Amino acid sequence: MDRPGDRPMRNRMVSEDSCEDSCEDTDGELLDAAPRRKPQSRARWLGLSCCFFASVGLMMHGLLREWTDAGVLNVVTWNIAAINNNPFEYWITHNDADYNKLMEDVQTFIDAPGERDVLVSQVFTPAMFGELKALMGARQWPGLDAVEERWTSDLSQRKIISGFLKDSALGEKRLTSMPDRVTNTINVAGGGVANRPTVINCFGGDMSSIPSWWAEWKGFMFEKALALPGRDGGVTQTIPASMLAKIKRSKYPAITEAEENISVPLQTLAQAIFDAVLVHVVNSVSPGAKWQRLQQQMCDALNRRKNERTLAILARTYSDATIIFLQETASVFVKTTEAHPTLASRFFLAKAATLDAKRDQNSIVLLSRAFFNEATLAEHTSAVMGGFDKSVPVADGDLLVVSVDDLMGRKYLLASFHGDTNGLATLPVLAALHKLALTMPEHRLVFGLDANTYEVGSGSKQGVAEFATAFVLDGYTSCWGDRPDPKSDTTYNARTFLQPQLQKAARIDEKVSKGDKNPKDFILFSKNAFTLQAATKDNTGERRYITDMVFPTLSFPSDHGIVAASLAVR
Ligand SMILES: *[C@@H]1O[C@H](CO)[C@@H](O)[C@H](O)[C@H]1NC(C)=O
């Protein structure tokens, strides 16, 4: 490709190189001799001009380096992953042996409880049910007698593990997962969150025994009103119990009509039992509530300070990048990046004109100020979004497409994309992006994405080999070549037993078979625009990838590795 911007500098480099030796020879002489001996030979003049160019060359040294670097783009892509409310949800790699012991003991308790599989009424007692019924009655909720009937004849008689936690019908009816979604972690007005007292979030109050947890739980759900952001910037006072909504049979066919009618008090009861059982399990295996100290430590690393840690990795290890594609960024992350001393001075941010604030997961791009011309930035997301069918599972915020020129006037088309869990949107998005790229032939395409592809594809999951066939056919290649190694994963995570979807839990020896260990993250680029110089992946934040290590870890806060590639401009 023609690179007009290179030429003047190339010429200067040649001048400097060609006279280097003679300049050194004449340097000392010129300094004292030149003023006295006016008539000078042609040779001396040559020497003088040589030295002039040499000093220009020296002054320009930094700039020269940049010009040389202008032939190489250091590209990074990272799905930083949305903040998870439950620090226990996935197995993490933890250097405290107590963590592994806790998780293994919980696994054993839930997997093979034996005589520890006691009746629900022994953990969530009839007296506690009576208190709960009174609190619900005070809210004038209808259907409480029917709920009491369900409690007496059914729920209280179930075993805590086999009959309750592992009951798939309760799961299909969403009786514990729905209220958990609403009350697990509630964003309050003016920033900050309120946590339901449960094991599966960052609640920091006393849960070292059932009575202390129950006092907290009642207070949270029914007594203390929260200030929630209301319409038009206002604030509304609400107790969490009144945020619960009916579970509709039309949406969740497993629930009966009678259950739908009483689904608000029924889910409240199911939630109370679920939370009580988990508090019972963790305190049984972790006396002295060491589990809660581990929980709080993980909350600090993976939850409360997650944005800070993510930004620190970018600033420490990747601040020399030319392009950083990021996925699943929340609006608060975007704001923090724009105010970050290192990152904001080195990069400008490309983001959608309207960030998706509801789901709050956005794909963005950081562009080096030393390389790109911010004034040329233009967005093309809607042109690509309009290029595929509405049934393709791309949510608002998942895709960002921009064009930008570098400081030498070369043009780029850049896309940052977060694929749906099964990767089914990846091929349609690639095709639509390719279609746009064909209309912009002077632009060099670079595409950073979490393709959500799998080692082995199936009818419901996008395989990595088929993805590669598709991008090669369109004239692209990847940082992992034309045929990425299906075993070279960029994710490795597995669910623990401390989360509501127990059917997905992996025992410690099932982390691979039931885990998500897949090649998901890619940098794609036009074959005729770039040559790949190097590619690395990283799950430590230090440009190193430890294979067979589940992550996140306390020092690496995402469940996706960072992928980096050096692309030489052709
Ligand atoms: C559910 O509630 C509706 C409306 O109140 C009522 O007509 C219906 O009979 C109830 N169904 C059951 C099974 O209780």
The ligand as a MOL file (V3000), in Angstrom:
LIG
                    3D

  0  0  0     0  0            999 V3000
M  V30 BEGIN CTAB
M  V30 COUNTS 14 14 0 0 0
M  V30 BEGIN ATOM
M  V30 1 C -55.7130 -16.9300 40.0320 0
M  V30 2 O -56.1930 -15.5940 40.1720 0
M  V30 3 C -57.2010 -15.2790 39.2310 0
M  V30 4 C -57.5210 -13.8110 39.3450 0
M  V30 5 O -57.5770 -13.3880 40.6830 0
M  V30 6 C -58.4390 -16.1510 39.4970 0
M  V30 7 O -59.4350 -15.8720 38.5890 0
M  V30 8 C -58.0020 -17.6190 39.3600 0
M  V30 9 O -59.0870 -18.4590 39.7070 0
M  V30 10 C -56.8430 -17.9330 40.2410 0
M  V30 11 N -56.3800 -19.2550 39.9200 0
M  V30 12 C -56.1000 -20.1780 40.8160 0
M  V30 13 C -55.7810 -21.5390 40.3000 0
M  V30 14 O -56.1120 -19.9610 42.0070 0
M  V30 END ATOM
M  V30 BEGIN BOND
M  V30 1 1 1 2
M  V30 2 1 1 10
M  V30 3 1 2 3
M  V30 4 1 3 4
M  V30 5 1 3 6
M  V30 6 1 4 5
M  V30 7 1 6 7
M  V30 8 1 6 8
M  V30 9 1 8 9
M  V30 10 1 8 10
M  V30 11 1 10 11
M  V30 12 1 11 12
M  V30 13 1 12 13
M  V30 14 2 12 14
M  V30 END BOND
M  V30 END CTAB
M  END
